Amino acid sequence: MRVVVLYDGKCPLCSREISHYQRRKDADKIDWVDVTRDLDQLATFGISQATALARFHVRDDLGNWQTGAAGFVLLWSQLPAYRWLAGTVKTLHLLPVLEWGYVRFLRWRNRKSCDEKTCG
């Protein structure tokens, strides 16, 4: 089973970050699913678009989903240039700190989207 990354293709910051990861070595071994466009593929995972847009989702090669900061750590562990970062986060038990930052980013992103009248 291949690793799957669900991302928000309409978010400019998210798209730039995903594009960066897609250019890394071994990125071709990952299935990248834009949840704003690939609705049929999203449906095969049993995840609603709203759920997929609410948090970053990554499925490992065993079929287990990780979301938020844990999803990023899983993604990083698949890309040779970022394996050291995934290992550091795990070794130093930094996942709670990353999750704290990720949740604050989501609040900022959602507030900014609503301010630009693009939410809902």
C-alpha positions in Angstrom: 0.0 0.0 0.0 1.3 3.4 -0.9 1.5 6.4 1.4 -1.2 9.0 0.7 -1.2 12.7 1.4 -4.4 14.6 1.4 -3.9 18.4 1.0 -5.9 21.6 0.4 -5.0 22.6 -3.2 -6.9 25.9 -2.8 -4.8 27.1 0.1 -1.8 29.0 -1.4 0.5 28.3 1.5 -0.5 24.7 1.6 0.0 24.3 -2.1 3.4 25.8 -2.1 4.5 23.6 0.8 3.1 20.4 -0.9 4.8 21.5 -4.2 8.1 21.7 -2.3 7.7 18.2 -1.0 6.6 16.8 -4.4 10.0 17.9 -5.8 12.0 15.9 -3.3 13.5 12.5 -3.9 11.1 9.6 -3.4 8.0 11.9 -3.7 6.9 9.8 -6.6 6.4 7.0 -4.2 3.6 9.0 -2.5 0.0 9.5 -3.8 -0.8 13.2 -3.5 -4.5 13.9 -3.4 -5.9 17.5 -3.7 -9.1 17.3 -1.7 -10.5 20.3 -3.5 -10.3 18.5 -6.9 -10.0 14.7 -6.4 -13.3 14.1 -4.8 -13.8 10.6 -6.3 -10.4 9.5 -4.9 -11.2 11.1 -1.6 -14.5 9.2 -1.4 -12.6 5.9 -1.8 -10.9 6.6 1.6 -14.2 7.2 3.3 -13.2 10.7 4.4 -15.5 13.7 3.7 -14.1 16.8 2.1 -14.9 18.8 5.2 -12.9 16.4 7.4 -10.0 16.4 4.9 -9.9 20.2 4.8 -10.1 20.5 8.6 -6.7 18.8 9.2 -3.8 17.5 7.2 -4.1 13.8 6.6 -1.4 11.2 5.7 -2.0 7.5 5.4 0.9 5.2 6.0 1.8 2.0 4.0 -0.3 -0.1 6.5 -3.4 2.0 5.9 -3.3 3.9 9.2 -4.1 7.6 9.1 -2.2 10.3 10.9 -3.4 13.9 11.0 -2.1 17.3 11.9 1.6 17.4 13.1 1.7 13.6 13.2 0.8 13.6 9.5 3.8 15.9 8.8 6.1 13.7 10.7 4.9 10.7 8.7 5.4 12.6 5.5 8.9 13.7 6.5 9.8 10.1 7.3 9.1 9.1 3.7 11.4 11.8 2.1 15.1 11.2 2.5 15.8 15.0 2.8 13.5 15.2 5.8 14.0 11.8 7.6 16.4 13.5 10.0 13.7 15.9 11.0 11.1 13.1 11.6 13.7 11.2 13.6 14.5 14.3 15.7 10.8 15.0 16.4 10.4 11.4 17.5 13.6 11.2 19.6 13.0 14.4 21.4 9.3 13.8 21.8 8.4 17.1 20.1 5.2 16.0 18.5 3.0 17.7 21.2 4.8 21.0 20.6 4.4 20.7 16.8 0.7 19.9 17.3 0.3 22.9 19.4 1.8 25.1 16.7 -0.2 23.3 14.0 -3.5 24.0 15.8 -2.7 27.7 16.1 -1.8 27.8 12.4 -5.2 26.3 11.6 -7.0 29.0 13.7 -5.0 31.7 11.9 -5.7 30.1 8.5 -9.4 29.7 9.1 -9.7 33.2 10.5 -7.8 34.7 7.5 -10.0 32.7 5.1 -13.2 34.0 6.8 -11.8 37.5 6.7 -11.4 37.2 3.0 -15.0 35.9 2.8 -13.9 32.5 1.5 -15.0 30.4 4.4 -18.1 28.2 4.7 
